C-alpha cells in the first residue's frame, strides 16, 4: 500500500465526515435559526416548520454517513482490521458522493452545496484507490 496516498485519502475521508457532521447539526439541531434557513433556501418560519421533520431525518442520515467514515478511519489504523476499515470508509464516502450527485442532478442551483458535500469524499475515494494500487 502506498502510505502517502493512504494518508491523503484518510485526510479527505476525515474532512468528508466533518462536512457531513456539520450538515447534521444544521439540519437536525440548528434548523430553527434564520441563518440555516437561508443556507437551505427556506423562505420563512412557516415553511421551516413544515420541512422540519424531513430535515431532522435527513440530518441523521448525514450523521450516520459521517459515523461510517469515521469508524472506517479507526479500523484503517488497526493492524488486523485495515481492510475492513478501507471497505467501510469507501462505502461511506461513495454514499456521500452519490448523494451529492443526486443533489446536483435534482437541483442544479445547489451546485455549490453538492460540491461541498461531494468533493472531499471523491478525493478520498481516488486517494484510497491509488493507495491500494500503487506501491
Backbone torsions as a table, in degrees:
resi	resn	phi	psi	omega
1	UNK	NA	140.5	178.0
2	UNK	-82.7	110.1	-173.7
3	UNK	-67.8	-31.9	179.6
4	UNK	-64.2	-45.8	178.2
5	UNK	-70.1	-31.4	176.9
6	UNK	-64.7	-41.7	178.3
7	UNK	-66.8	-45.4	178.6
8	UNK	-60.9	-45.8	178.2
9	UNK	-61.1	-41.4	178.4
10	UNK	-62.8	-38.6	179.1
11	UNK	-64.3	-41.9	178.7
12	UNK	-69.3	-36.9	176.5
13	UNK	-63.9	-41.6	177.9
14	UNK	-62.5	-44.9	178.2
15	UNK	-61.5	-42.5	178.0
16	UNK	-60.7	-41.7	177.9
17	UNK	-63.0	-42.0	178.4
18	UNK	-63.1	-42.6	178.0
19	UNK	-59.2	-44.5	-178.3
20	UNK	-71.3	-30.0	172.1
21	UNK	-67.4	-38.3	177.0
22	UNK	-62.2	-43.2	178.0
23	UNK	-63.0	-41.5	175.8
24	UNK	-54.9	-49.3	-178.4
25	UNK	-62.8	-38.8	179.3
26	UNK	-66.4	-45.4	-174.2
27	UNK	-78.6	-34.1	-172.3
28	UNK	-106.2	-23.2	-176.2
29	UNK	-113.0	-42.8	-172.7
30	UNK	-105.6	15.5	-175.4
31	UNK	-55.9	-32.5	-175.4
32	UNK	-73.7	-10.3	-175.0
33	UNK	-83.2	144.6	179.7
34	UNK	-59.0	-37.1	-178.7
35	UNK	-63.1	-43.7	179.3
36	UNK	-67.7	-40.6	176.2
37	UNK	-57.0	-43.3	180.0
38	UNK	-63.4	-44.1	179.9
39	UNK	-57.8	-40.5	-177.7
40	UNK	-90.2	2.6	175.9
41	UNK	73.4	26.1	178.4
42	UNK	-88.2	123.3	-169.7
43	UNK	-70.1	-37.3	-173.3
44	UNK	-152.0	172.6	-177.0
45	UNK	-65.1	-34.7	178.9
46	UNK	-61.3	-47.6	177.1
47	UNK	-62.7	-39.7	178.9
48	UNK	-61.0	-40.4	179.1
49	UNK	-65.4	-37.5	179.1
50	UNK	-68.0	-40.5	-176.0
51	UNK	-81.5	-17.5	-171.8
52	UNK	-49.9	-47.1	-179.6
53	UNK	-61.3	-38.6	177.2
54	UNK	-63.8	-47.7	-178.0
55	UNK	-62.1	-41.7	179.3
56	UNK	-58.7	-48.6	179.4
57	UNK	-63.3	-46.8	-179.5
58	UNK	-60.5	-38.1	178.2
59	UNK	-59.4	-39.7	179.4
60	UNK	-69.3	-32.2	172.5
61	UNK	-57.6	-44.2	178.9
62	UNK	-64.5	-38.2	178.0
63	UNK	-64.5	-39.8	-179.3
64	UNK	-67.5	-37.3	175.5
65	UNK	-63.4	-42.9	177.8
66	UNK	-62.7	-41.3	178.4
67	UNK	-62.4	-41.8	178.0
68	UNK	-62.9	-43.8	179.1
69	UNK	-64.9	-43.4	179.9
70	UNK	-64.9	-42.0	177.3
71	UNK	-63.8	-39.6	175.9
72	UNK	-59.4	-42.2	178.7
73	UNK	-62.9	-42.1	179.2
74	UNK	-62.4	-45.6	-179.8
75	UNK	-66.8	-31.9	177.4
76	UNK	-62.7	-27.7	179.3
77	UNK	-80.0	-5.0	-179.7
78	UNK	-91.5	138.3	-179.2
79	UNK	-59.1	-44.8	-173.8
80	UNK	-91.4	-21.6	-172.2
81	UNK	-108.9	9.2	-176.2
82	UNK	-60.5	-34.6	177.2
83	UNK	-63.3	-40.1	177.2
84	UNK	-65.1	-37.2	178.7
85	UNK	-63.7	-44.1	178.0
86	UNK	-63.7	-42.5	179.6
87	UNK	-60.7	-44.6	-179.1
88	UNK	-67.7	-43.7	178.3
89	UNK	-62.7	-41.0	179.2
90	UNK	-65.9	-41.6	178.6
91	UNK	-62.5	-46.2	-178.4
92	UNK	-64.7	-45.0	-178.2
93	UNK	-70.8	-34.2	175.6
94	UNK	-64.5	-39.5	176.2
95	UNK	-62.1	-41.6	177.6
96	UNK	-62.0	-46.1	-179.6
97	UNK	-62.0	-45.4	179.9
98	UNK	-64.2	-36.7	175.7
99	UNK	-63.2	-38.5	177.6
100	UNK	-65.7	-38.6	177.5
101	UNK	-65.0	-42.2	176.7
102	UNK	-60.8	-42.5	-179.4
103	UNK	-60.6	-49.5	-175.8
104	UNK	-70.8	-31.6	179.2
105	UNK	-78.0	-27.0	179.4
106	UNK	-89.7	-26.2	-179.5
107	UNK	-142.4	81.8	-177.1
108	UNK	-55.1	-26.6	178.7
109	UNK	-68.5	-11.4	179.1
110	UNK	-96.8	26.4	-177.0
111	UNK	-58.9	-40.1	-179.6
112	UNK	-64.0	-45.5	179.1
113	UNK	-63.5	-39.3	178.8
114	UNK	-65.0	-37.1	178.0
115	UNK	-66.8	-43.6	178.6
116	UNK	-60.8	-40.4	-178.4
117	UNK	-76.5	-31.7	-169.7
118	UNK	-106.1	-25.1	-176.0
119	UNK	-68.8	-47.3	179.3
120	UNK	-58.4	-44.9	177.5
121	UNK	-65.8	-35.3	177.2
122	UNK	-60.4	-46.3	179.4
123	UNK	-66.5	-34.0	175.5
124	UNK	-64.4	-44.4	179.7
125	UNK	-62.0	-49.3	-179.4
126	UNK	-58.7	-46.6	-177.8
127	UNK	-64.4	-41.6	179.4
128	UNK	-68.4	-36.7	175.5
129	UNK	-63.2	-43.1	176.6
130	UNK	-63.8	-39.3	179.1
131	UNK	-60.3	-37.8	-179.1
132	UNK	-76.6	-24.3	-172.6
133	UNK	-108.1	-10.0	177.3
134	UNK	-110.9	143.1	179.8
135	UNK	-111.3	NA	NA
